[in-house]
C-alpha cells in the first residue's frame, strides 16, 4: 500500500533545464511541480470530501438529539436507517477518507516534492562555474539547497490540503447554521471578520521576519561549516577564541531574528484565545436563548455547540497553517537567491564535442582580469605543438594559475581565444573539454569516499585491476593496503575523510596522481604536482611521471625549478605575459628573469617577489 502511493510520482523524472529558473515564487513552484498537478487535484478533492463528511456528522448529531428528545421509541426505530448511515459514516467513511488523505500527503506529496526540488536544485547549482562557488560559503549554499525543498513541500501541503479543507469547512458551517437557525451565523461571521484581520496583521509581518531568520540561519551555517572545514588552520594559529566570537555573533544574530518572529506568534496565539472564547460563548449563549424562547430545538443547540467548539479547536490549526505558509515562503524566497541564480558559464548553443587529433594548444591575444583593471593575463600568446612538454614558471601573481583555469574553462575569457587542435574551446562542450584534460593540483583535495572511488573518479568504469595498477604506478598501493578507517573498512574500501584529511599531503598527492594515470587524458596540466612528496618518493616515481607524460601535451607549473629542467621548453611569466621562452640552458644563458629566479632559489623554491 505504501509503495503504491510513494510511486505515484517519479521525483527524478526528465525535465527541461533552463539557465535561469523562475525567481518569482509562484512561477518557480508552478514550474517545478508540474509532475504533481493531478495529485494536487486529487488531494484537494479528498480534503474537501473530509470536511463535508465532518459537517454531515455534526448535522446528524443535531437530528439524533432532536429525535431522542421528542420522538418515541417507535419513531427512533423507524429512523434506524438514518442512524445506521450516520454510524457507518462516522465509523468507516470518515476514517477511510482521512486515511487516503494522509497517504496522499505523507507518502505521495511530501517526500516526492522535497526530493524533486532537492534534485533539481542540486543539478542547477552544480551547473554553476567554479568562480561562482568561490564567491559564497559552501555551507550556506548547501543549507539553501536542502531547506528550500522542505519549505516548498510545506507550502504546497497547506495550499492543497489544509486550505482546501478549511475553505470547505467554513463555507459548509455557514450553510449548516443557516439551515438550522439563521441568527446563529452572526457570531460566526463576526468571528470570521476579526479572525481574517488577525491573519492579515500577523501574516504580512511573518514573511519578512521569516526571511530574515532564514538568511541568518544560512549565514550561521556558512560560518560554522567554514570553521569546521578549515579546522586545521584554526588550530595551527590558535584562533579557536576568534572563531567562537564569530560564531557567537552569528548565533546571537540568529537568535534575535527568531525572537522577533516568535513575538508575532505570541501575539497571534493570545489574540486567538480571546477570539475563540467570544465565538464559543456568543454562539452557545445565543443558541440557548433561542431554545429558551422556543425558537429552536435542543438538537440545533447541540449541533451549534459542537460546530463552534470544533471551529475554535481548528482555528489554531488554521492560523498555524497560514503562518507556516507565509513563513516558508520567506525561506523559499531566501533559497531562490541561490537556486535561481543565472548560470553565467554555459555551453554555446552550437557547442560540439572536442574532436582531438594531436592535442596542440594555441593561446591568441588573451586578456583576462577577472572584471578588474589589473592582474590576470595581458595579451598572452602561446603556441604549444602536440606532444610538447612545457614548464611554466614565474613569481606569485604572474598569471600561471589563471591560465590553467582558462584552459579548463572555469571562466570564460574576457578577450582573445584558446584553441585546441584549431578548435575554439568556447565552442566546445565543457564536459567534453575537461574529459580530454588530466589535472594534478597543488592542493589535491579528495572526496570523503573510499580510496577506490577517489581513484576511479578519473575513469568511473575502471576495473579493480586497473585501479590497483594505477595506484602501484603512483607508489600508493603500499600505504593503501595498510589503511583502516573508523568504520572498519580496509585498504581500497577505507574512507579518506572530508577533503582527504585522514591522509598525509604526500598520500593525497599520490592518490591524485593515480587518478590522473587512470584517466590517461591526452592533455596534462600539472600545478606543483610533486610539491607534497618527499625526496625519496619523488625520486621513486620519476619514472612514473615520464610514463604519464609520454605522448601527451603537458604544461607544468613549477616553483621548484629543478622539477622542470628537462622539459622541452620553459615559459617564464610575469605580470600576465610571457617574457622568456626557451630551454633551461638557453634561459640561463640569457641571464634574464629565469636566471634570477634560479639564482634566488633556496631549497628549490621561488621567492614570492623579484627585484
C-alpha positions as CSV (number, residue, x, y, z in Angstrom):
1,X,0.0,0.0,0.0
2,X,2.7,2.5,1.0
3,X,4.8,1.7,-2.1
4,X,1.7,2.3,-4.3
5,X,1.3,5.9,-3.0
6,X,5.0,6.5,-2.9
7,X,5.4,5.6,-6.6
8,X,2.6,7.8,-7.9
9,X,5.2,10.4,-9.0
10,X,8.8,9.9,-10.0
11,X,10.8,12.8,-8.5
12,X,13.8,12.1,-10.8
13,X,11.7,12.4,-14.0
14,X,13.1,14.2,-17.0
15,X,12.5,17.9,-17.3
16,X,13.6,20.8,-19.4
17,X,16.6,22.6,-17.9
18,X,17.0,26.4,-18.2
19,X,19.9,28.6,-17.4
20,X,17.7,30.8,-15.2
21,X,14.8,29.1,-13.3
22,X,11.9,31.5,-12.4
23,X,12.8,33.7,-9.4
24,X,9.2,34.7,-8.7
25,X,7.9,32.2,-6.1
26,X,4.6,31.3,-7.7
27,X,6.2,30.8,-11.2
28,X,9.0,28.8,-9.6
29,X,6.6,26.5,-7.7
30,X,4.4,26.1,-10.8
31,X,7.4,25.2,-13.0
32,X,8.9,22.7,-10.5
33,X,5.6,21.0,-9.5
34,X,4.3,20.1,-13.0
35,X,4.6,16.3,-12.4
36,X,2.3,16.7,-9.3
37,X,-0.7,18.6,-10.9
38,X,-3.0,15.6,-11.0
39,X,-2.2,14.6,-7.4
40,X,-2.8,18.2,-6.2
41,X,-6.3,17.9,-7.6
42,X,-7.0,14.5,-6.0
43,X,-5.6,15.7,-2.6
44,X,-7.8,18.8,-2.7
45,X,-10.8,16.8,-3.6
46,X,-10.3,14.4,-0.6
47,X,-9.7,17.3,1.8
48,X,-12.9,18.8,0.6
49,X,-14.7,15.5,1.0
50,X,-13.4,15.0,4.5
51,X,-14.6,18.5,5.6
52,X,-18.1,17.7,4.1
53,X,-18.3,14.4,5.9
54,X,-17.4,16.0,9.2
55,X,-20.1,18.7,8.7
56,X,-22.7,16.0,7.9
57,X,-21.8,14.2,11.1
58,X,-22.4,17.4,13.1
59,X,-25.7,17.8,11.3
60,X,-26.6,14.2,12.1
61,X,-25.8,14.8,15.8
62,X,-28.4,17.6,15.9
63,X,-31.0,15.4,14.2
64,X,-30.4,12.5,16.5
65,X,-30.6,14.7,19.6
66,X,-33.9,16.1,18.5
67,X,-35.2,12.6,17.7
68,X,-34.2,11.3,21.1
69,X,-35.8,14.3,22.9
70,X,-39.2,14.4,21.0
71,X,-39.6,11.1,19.4
72,X,-40.9,7.8,20.8
73,X,-39.0,4.6,20.7
74,X,-41.1,3.6,17.7
75,X,-40.0,6.7,15.8
76,X,-36.4,6.1,16.7
77,X,-36.7,2.6,15.2
78,X,-38.4,4.0,12.1
79,X,-35.3,6.2,11.6
80,X,-33.0,3.3,12.1
81,X,-31.7,3.5,8.5
82,X,-30.6,7.2,9.0
83,X,-28.9,6.3,12.3
84,X,-27.2,3.3,10.7
85,X,-26.0,5.5,7.9
86,X,-24.7,8.0,10.5
87,X,-22.8,5.3,12.3
88,X,-21.3,3.8,9.2
89,X,-20.2,7.3,8.0
90,X,-18.6,8.0,11.4
91,X,-17.1,4.6,11.9
92,X,-16.0,3.7,8.4
93,X,-16.5,6.5,5.9
94,X,-14.6,9.3,7.7
95,X,-11.6,7.2,8.8
96,X,-11.3,5.8,5.2
97,X,-11.3,9.2,3.6
98,X,-9.0,10.6,6.3
99,X,-6.6,7.6,5.7
100,X,-6.5,8.3,1.9
101,X,-5.8,12.0,2.6
102,X,-3.0,11.1,5.0
103,X,-1.4,8.7,2.5
104,X,-1.6,11.2,-0.3
105,X,0.0,13.9,1.8
106,X,2.6,11.8,3.7
107,X,3.5,9.2,1.2
108,X,2.8,10.8,-2.3
109,X,3.3,14.5,-2.0
110,X,5.7,15.4,0.9
111,X,8.6,13.1,0.3
112,X,8.5,13.3,-3.5
113,X,8.1,17.1,-3.7
114,X,11.1,17.6,-1.4
115,X,13.1,15.0,-3.4
116,X,12.2,16.5,-6.7
117,X,13.1,20.1,-5.5
118,X,16.4,18.9,-4.0
119,X,17.4,17.0,-7.1
120,X,16.5,19.9,-9.5
121,X,18.0,22.5,-7.2
122,X,21.3,20.5,-6.8
123,X,21.5,19.9,-10.5
124,X,21.0,23.6,-11.1
125,X,23.7,24.6,-8.6
126,X,26.2,22.0,-9.9
127,X,26.0,23.7,-13.3
128,X,27.5,26.9,-11.8
129,X,31.1,27.8,-12.5
130,X,34.0,27.3,-10.1
131,X,34.2,31.1,-9.8
132,X,30.5,31.2,-8.6
133,X,31.3,28.8,-5.8
134,X,34.4,30.8,-4.8
135,X,32.2,33.8,-4.0
136,X,30.0,32.2,-1.3
137,X,30.1,29.9,1.7
138,X,29.7,26.3,0.7
139,X,27.7,25.8,3.9
140,X,25.2,28.5,3.0
141,X,24.8,27.1,-0.5
142,X,24.1,23.6,0.9
143,X,21.8,24.9,3.5
144,X,19.6,26.7,0.9
145,X,19.6,23.7,-1.4
146,X,18.4,21.5,1.5
147,X,16.0,23.8,3.2
148,X,14.1,25.3,0.2
149,X,12.6,21.9,-0.8
150,X,11.3,21.2,2.7
151,X,9.7,24.7,2.7
152,X,8.2,24.2,-0.7
153,X,6.7,20.9,0.4
154,X,5.1,22.7,3.4
155,X,3.7,25.5,1.2
156,X,2.2,23.1,-1.3
157,X,0.7,20.9,1.5
158,X,-1.1,23.9,3.1
159,X,-2.4,25.0,-0.3
160,X,-3.8,21.7,-1.5
161,X,-4.8,20.0,1.8
162,X,-5.1,22.4,4.7
163,X,-6.6,25.4,2.8
164,X,-9.0,23.2,0.8
165,X,-10.3,21.6,4.0
166,X,-10.6,25.0,5.8
167,X,-12.5,26.7,3.0
168,X,-14.9,23.8,2.6
169,X,-15.4,23.6,6.4
170,X,-16.1,27.3,6.9
171,X,-18.5,27.6,3.9
172,X,-20.2,24.4,5.0
173,X,-20.5,25.6,8.6
174,X,-22.3,28.8,7.4
175,X,-24.8,26.8,5.3
176,X,-25.3,24.4,8.3
177,X,-26.1,27.3,10.6
178,X,-28.3,29.0,8.0
179,X,-30.3,25.8,7.6
180,X,-30.6,25.4,11.4
181,X,-31.2,28.9,12.6
182,X,-30.2,32.0,10.5
183,X,-29.4,34.2,13.6
184,X,-26.7,31.8,14.7
185,X,-24.4,32.8,11.8
186,X,-24.0,36.3,13.2
187,X,-21.4,35.3,15.9
188,X,-19.6,33.2,13.3
189,X,-19.5,36.0,10.7
190,X,-18.2,38.5,13.2
191,X,-15.6,36.0,14.3
192,X,-14.5,35.3,10.7
193,X,-14.0,39.0,10.0
194,X,-12.0,39.5,13.2
195,X,-10.1,36.3,12.5
196,X,-9.3,37.4,9.0
197,X,-8.0,40.7,10.2
198,X,-5.7,38.9,12.7
199,X,-4.4,36.6,10.0
200,X,-3.6,39.6,7.7
201,X,-2.0,41.5,10.6
202,X,0.3,38.6,11.6
203,X,1.0,37.1,8.2
204,X,2.2,40.3,6.5
205,X,4.8,40.6,9.3
206,X,5.7,37.0,9.4
207,X,7.1,36.7,5.9
208,X,9.8,39.3,6.2
209,X,10.7,38.2,9.7
210,X,10.9,34.6,8.5
211,X,13.1,35.5,5.6
212,X,15.4,37.4,7.9
213,X,15.6,34.4,10.2
214,X,16.3,32.0,7.3
215,X,19.1,34.3,6.0
216,X,20.6,34.5,9.5
217,X,20.5,30.7,9.8
218,X,22.2,30.3,6.4
219,X,24.9,32.7,7.4
220,X,25.4,30.9,10.7
221,X,25.6,27.6,8.9
222,X,28.2,29.1,6.5
223,X,30.4,30.4,9.3
224,X,30.3,27.1,11.2
225,X,30.9,24.9,8.2
226,X,33.8,27.2,7.1
227,X,35.4,26.9,10.6
228,X,34.9,23.1,10.6
229,X,36.3,22.8,7.0
230,X,39.4,24.8,8.0
231,X,39.8,23.4,11.5
232,X,43.5,22.6,10.9
233,X,44.2,26.3,10.2
234,X,42.1,27.3,13.2
235,X,44.1,25.1,15.5
236,X,47.5,25.9,13.9
237,X,47.1,29.6,14.5
238,X,45.4,29.1,18.0
239,X,42.3,31.1,16.8
240,X,39.6,29.0,18.5
241,X,38.5,32.0,20.5
242,X,38.3,34.2,17.4
243,X,36.2,31.6,15.6
244,X,34.0,31.3,18.7
245,X,33.5,35.1,18.7
246,X,32.5,34.9,15.0
247,X,30.1,32.1,15.8
248,X,28.7,33.8,18.9
249,X,27.9,36.9,16.9
250,X,26.2,34.9,14.2
251,X,24.3,32.8,16.7
252,X,23.2,36.0,18.6
253,X,22.0,37.5,15.3
254,X,20.1,34.3,14.5
255,X,18.5,34.4,18.0
256,X,17.4,38.0,17.6
257,X,15.7,37.3,14.3
258,X,14.0,34.2,15.7
259,X,12.8,36.2,18.8
260,X,11.2,38.8,16.5
261,X,9.4,36.0,14.6
262,X,8.2,34.3,17.8
263,X,6.8,37.6,19.2
264,X,4.4,37.6,16.3
265,X,3.3,34.0,17.1
266,X,2.7,35.0,20.7
267,X,0.5,37.9,19.6
268,X,-1.3,35.5,17.3
269,X,-1.9,32.9,20.0
270,X,-3.1,35.3,22.7
271,X,-5.4,37.2,20.3
272,X,-6.8,33.9,19.0
273,X,-7.6,32.6,22.5
274,X,-9.8,35.7,23.2
275,X,-11.5,35.5,19.8
276,X,-12.3,31.8,20.3
277,X,-13.7,32.4,23.7
278,X,-16.0,35.1,22.4
279,X,-17.1,32.8,19.5
280,X,-17.9,29.9,21.8
281,X,-19.7,31.9,24.4
282,X,-21.6,34.0,21.9
283,X,-22.8,31.1,19.7
284,X,-23.7,28.7,22.5
285,X,-25.3,31.5,24.6
286,X,-27.3,32.7,21.7
287,X,-28.4,29.2,20.8
288,X,-29.5,28.6,24.4
289,X,-31.5,31.9,24.4
290,X,-33.2,30.8,21.1
291,X,-34.1,27.5,22.7
292,X,-35.3,29.2,25.9
293,X,-37.6,31.5,23.9
294,X,-38.9,28.5,21.9
295,X,-37.4,29.5,18.6
296,X,-35.2,26.4,18.1
297,X,-34.7,22.9,19.3
298,X,-32.2,21.2,21.6
299,X,-30.7,19.5,18.5
300,X,-29.8,22.8,17.0
301,X,-28.1,23.9,20.3
302,X,-26.1,20.6,20.3
303,X,-25.1,21.0,16.7
304,X,-24.2,24.7,17.1
305,X,-22.1,23.9,20.2
306,X,-20.3,21.0,18.5
307,X,-19.6,23.2,15.4
308,X,-18.2,26.2,17.2
309,X,-16.1,24.1,19.6
310,X,-14.7,22.3,16.5
311,X,-14.1,25.6,14.8
312,X,-12.4,27.0,17.9
313,X,-10.1,24.0,18.1
314,X,-9.5,24.1,14.4
315,X,-8.7,27.9,14.4
316,X,-5.3,27.3,15.9
317,X,-4.5,24.9,13.1
318,X,-5.8,27.4,10.5
319,X,-3.6,30.2,11.9
320,X,-0.7,27.8,12.2
321,X,-1.3,26.8,8.5
322,X,-1.5,30.4,7.3
323,X,1.6,31.5,9.3
324,X,3.6,28.4,8.3
325,X,2.6,29.1,4.6
326,X,3.9,32.6,4.7
327,X,6.9,31.7,6.9
328,X,8.0,29.1,4.5
329,X,7.5,31.5,1.6
330,X,10.2,33.6,3.3
331,X,12.5,30.6,3.4
332,X,11.8,29.8,-0.2
333,X,12.5,33.4,-1.3
334,X,15.8,33.3,0.5
335,X,16.7,30.0,-1.1
336,X,15.8,31.2,-4.6
337,X,18.6,33.7,-4.4
338,X,20.9,30.8,-4.8
339,X,18.9,28.2,-6.7
340,X,17.6,30.5,-9.4
341,X,20.8,32.5,-10.0
342,X,21.7,32.6,-13.6
343,X,24.3,30.2,-14.8
344,X,26.8,32.5,-16.4
345,X,29.2,29.9,-17.8
346,X,27.2,27.8,-20.2
347,X,27.9,25.9,-23.4
348,X,27.3,27.8,-26.6
349,X,24.1,26.8,-28.3
350,X,26.2,25.3,-31.2
351,X,28.8,23.8,-28.9
352,X,30.2,20.5,-30.1
353,X,32.4,17.6,-28.7
354,X,36.1,18.2,-28.8
355,X,37.5,16.4,-31.8
356,X,41.0,15.7,-30.6
357,X,43.7,14.7,-33.0
358,X,47.2,15.7,-31.8
359,X,46.4,17.9,-28.8
360,X,48.2,21.1,-29.9
361,X,47.3,24.2,-27.9
362,X,47.3,27.8,-29.0
363,X,46.5,30.9,-27.0
364,X,45.8,34.0,-29.1
365,X,45.7,37.6,-27.8
366,X,44.4,36.5,-24.4
367,X,43.2,39.1,-21.9
368,X,41.6,38.2,-18.5
369,X,41.5,40.4,-15.4
370,X,38.5,39.0,-13.5
371,X,36.5,42.1,-14.3
372,X,39.1,44.4,-12.9
373,X,41.7,46.7,-14.4
374,X,44.7,44.8,-13.1
375,X,46.1,41.3,-12.5
376,X,45.4,38.2,-14.6
377,X,46.6,37.9,-18.1
378,X,47.5,40.7,-20.6
379,X,47.8,40.0,-24.3
380,X,49.1,36.4,-23.8
381,X,50.2,34.5,-26.9
382,X,51.4,30.9,-26.8
383,X,51.8,28.1,-29.3
384,X,52.4,24.6,-27.9
385,X,52.8,21.8,-30.5
386,X,51.2,18.5,-29.9
387,X,53.2,16.3,-27.5
388,X,55.4,19.1,-26.3
389,X,56.3,19.2,-22.5
390,X,56.2,22.8,-21.3
391,X,57.3,24.2,-17.9
392,X,55.6,27.3,-16.7
393,X,57.4,29.5,-14.1
394,X,57.2,33.0,-12.6
395,X,56.6,34.9,-9.4
396,X,53.4,34.6,-7.5
397,X,50.6,36.5,-9.2
398,X,52.2,36.2,-12.6
399,X,49.1,34.6,-14.1
400,X,50.1,30.9,-14.2
401,X,47.0,29.6,-12.3
402,X,44.7,32.0,-14.3
403,X,46.0,30.4,-17.5
404,X,45.2,26.9,-16.1
405,X,41.7,28.0,-15.1
406,X,41.0,29.4,-18.6
407,X,42.4,26.3,-20.3
408,X,39.9,24.2,-18.2
409,X,37.2,26.9,-19.0
410,X,36.5,27.5,-15.3
411,X,36.0,31.1,-16.6
412,X,35.2,32.5,-20.0
413,X,38.0,34.6,-21.4
414,X,37.3,38.3,-21.5
415,X,39.2,38.8,-24.8
416,X,41.1,36.6,-27.2
417,X,40.7,32.9,-27.6
418,X,42.2,29.5,-26.7
419,X,42.4,26.8,-29.4
420,X,43.0,23.1,-29.0
421,X,43.6,21.4,-32.4
422,X,42.3,24.6,-34.0
423,X,39.0,24.4,-32.1
424,X,38.0,27.4,-30.0
425,X,37.3,25.9,-26.5
426,X,34.4,28.4,-26.0
427,X,32.6,26.5,-28.7
428,X,33.3,23.1,-27.1
429,X,31.1,21.5,-24.5
430,X,32.6,21.9,-21.1
431,X,32.3,18.2,-20.2
432,X,34.0,17.1,-23.4
433,X,36.8,19.6,-23.0
434,X,37.6,18.5,-19.4
435,X,37.3,14.9,-20.4
436,X,40.4,15.3,-22.5
437,X,42.4,17.1,-19.9
438,X,44.1,15.5,-16.9
439,X,45.0,17.7,-13.9
440,X,47.2,17.3,-10.9
441,X,46.7,20.3,-8.5
442,X,49.0,21.6,-5.8
443,X,46.2,21.1,-3.2
444,X,44.9,17.6,-4.0
445,X,41.6,17.6,-2.1
446,X,39.8,14.3,-2.2
447,X,36.1,13.4,-1.8
448,X,35.0,11.9,1.5
449,X,34.6,8.5,-0.1
450,X,36.7,5.3,-0.4
451,X,40.1,5.2,-1.9
452,X,38.7,3.1,-4.7
453,X,36.0,5.7,-5.5
454,X,38.6,8.6,-5.4
455,X,41.0,6.8,-7.8
456,X,38.2,5.7,-10.2
457,X,37.0,9.3,-10.4
458,X,39.3,9.5,-13.3
459,X,37.6,6.6,-15.0
460,X,34.3,5.6,-13.4
461,X,34.1,2.3,-15.3
462,X,37.6,1.2,-14.3
463,X,38.1,-2.4,-13.2
464,X,39.6,-3.3,-9.8
465,X,42.8,-4.4,-11.6
466,X,43.1,-1.1,-13.4
467,X,42.6,0.8,-10.1
468,X,45.3,-1.2,-8.4
469,X,47.7,-0.9,-11.3
470,X,47.3,2.9,-11.3
471,X,47.9,3.0,-7.6
472,X,51.1,0.9,-7.9
473,X,52.4,3.2,-10.6
474,X,51.8,6.2,-8.3
475,X,53.6,4.4,-5.5
476,X,50.3,4.5,-3.5
477,X,49.5,0.8,-3.3
478,X,51.8,0.1,-0.4
479,X,50.2,2.5,2.0
480,X,46.7,1.9,0.8
481,X,46.6,-1.8,1.7
482,X,47.5,-0.9,5.3
483,X,44.7,1.7,5.7
484,X,41.8,1.1,8.0
485,X,39.1,3.7,8.8
486,X,36.9,4.1,12.0
487,X,34.1,2.1,10.3
488,X,36.3,-1.0,9.9
489,X,36.8,-0.5,6.1
490,X,40.2,-1.6,5.0
491,X,42.5,-0.9,2.0
492,X,40.9,0.4,-1.1
493,X,37.5,0.5,0.7
494,X,38.7,2.8,3.5
495,X,37.3,6.3,3.6
496,X,39.7,9.3,3.4
497,X,37.8,11.9,5.4
498,X,36.5,15.2,4.2
499,X,38.9,16.6,1.6
500,X,41.1,13.6,2.4
501,X,42.2,14.9,5.8
502,X,42.9,11.4,7.1
503,X,45.8,11.1,4.7
504,X,49.1,13.0,4.6
505,X,49.8,15.6,1.9
506,X,52.1,13.2,0.1
507,X,49.5,10.4,0.3
508,X,46.8,12.6,-1.1
509,X,49.1,13.7,-3.9
510,X,49.8,10.1,-4.9
511,X,46.0,9.3,-4.9
512,X,45.5,12.3,-7.2
513,X,48.4,11.0,-9.4
514,X,46.8,7.5,-9.6
515,X,43.5,9.2,-10.6
516,X,45.2,11.0,-13.5
517,X,47.1,7.9,-14.5
518,X,43.8,6.0,-14.8
519,X,42.2,8.8,-16.7
520,X,45.0,8.8,-19.3
521,X,43.9,12.1,-21.0
522,X,45.9,13.4,-24.0
523,X,46.5,16.8,-22.3
524,X,48.1,17.1,-18.9
525,X,48.1,20.1,-16.6
526,X,50.3,19.9,-13.5
527,X,50.4,22.5,-10.8
528,X,53.3,21.7,-8.5
529,X,52.5,18.0,-8.9
530,X,55.3,16.9,-6.6
531,X,55.1,19.7,-4.0
532,X,53.8,17.4,-1.3
533,X,56.1,14.5,-2.0
534,X,59.3,13.9,-0.1
535,X,62.6,13.4,-2.0
536,X,62.6,9.6,-1.8
537,X,59.1,9.2,-3.1
538,X,59.7,11.9,-5.8
539,X,62.7,10.1,-7.0
540,X,60.9,6.7,-6.9
541,X,58.0,7.9,-9.1
542,X,60.2,9.9,-11.5
543,X,59.8,7.0,-14.0
544,X,56.0,7.2,-13.4
545,X,56.0,10.8,-14.4
546,X,57.9,10.0,-17.6
547,X,55.4,7.3,-18.4
548,X,52.5,9.6,-17.5
549,X,53.7,12.4,-19.8
550,X,54.7,10.1,-22.7
551,X,52.8,11.1,-25.9
552,X,50.9,13.9,-24.1
553,X,50.9,17.6,-24.4
554,X,52.0,18.8,-21.0
555,X,52.0,22.1,-19.2
556,X,53.5,22.1,-15.7
557,X,53.6,24.9,-13.2
558,X,56.7,24.8,-11.0
559,X,58.1,26.8,-8.2
560,X,60.8,24.2,-7.6
561,X,62.7,24.7,-10.9
562,X,64.7,21.5,-10.6
563,X,61.5,19.6,-11.5
564,X,61.2,21.1,-15.0
565,X,64.8,21.5,-16.2
566,X,64.3,18.6,-18.6
567,X,61.2,19.9,-20.1
568,X,61.2,20.5,-23.9
569,X,60.5,24.2,-23.3
570,X,60.1,26.6,-20.4
571,X,57.9,29.7,-20.4
572,X,58.6,32.5,-17.9
573,X,55.6,34.6,-17.0
574,X,55.4,38.0,-15.2
575,X,52.6,40.5,-14.9
576,X,50.3,38.3,-17.1
577,X,52.7,38.0,-20.1
578,X,55.3,35.6,-21.4
579,X,58.6,37.4,-21.1
580,X,61.0,34.5,-21.8
581,X,60.7,31.3,-23.8
582,X,63.3,28.6,-24.3
583,X,65.1,25.6,-22.8
584,X,66.7,25.6,-19.3
585,X,70.2,26.1,-20.7
586,X,69.1,28.9,-23.1
587,X,67.3,30.8,-20.4
588,X,70.2,30.6,-18.0
589,X,72.4,31.9,-20.8
590,X,70.0,34.8,-21.4
591,X,70.6,36.0,-17.9
592,X,67.0,37.3,-17.6
593,X,64.3,36.7,-15.0
594,X,64.6,32.9,-15.2
595,X,68.3,33.1,-14.4
596,X,67.5,35.4,-11.4
597,X,64.8,33.0,-10.2
598,X,67.3,30.1,-10.5
599,X,69.9,32.1,-8.6
600,X,67.4,33.2,-5.9
601,X,66.1,29.7,-5.2
602,X,66.6,28.4,-1.7
603,X,65.8,24.8,-1.3
604,X,64.3,24.7,-4.8
605,X,61.5,27.3,-4.3
606,X,61.0,30.6,-6.0
607,X,60.8,33.7,-3.7
608,X,57.5,35.5,-3.8
609,X,58.9,38.8,-5.1
610,X,61.5,39.5,-7.7
611,X,63.5,42.7,-7.8
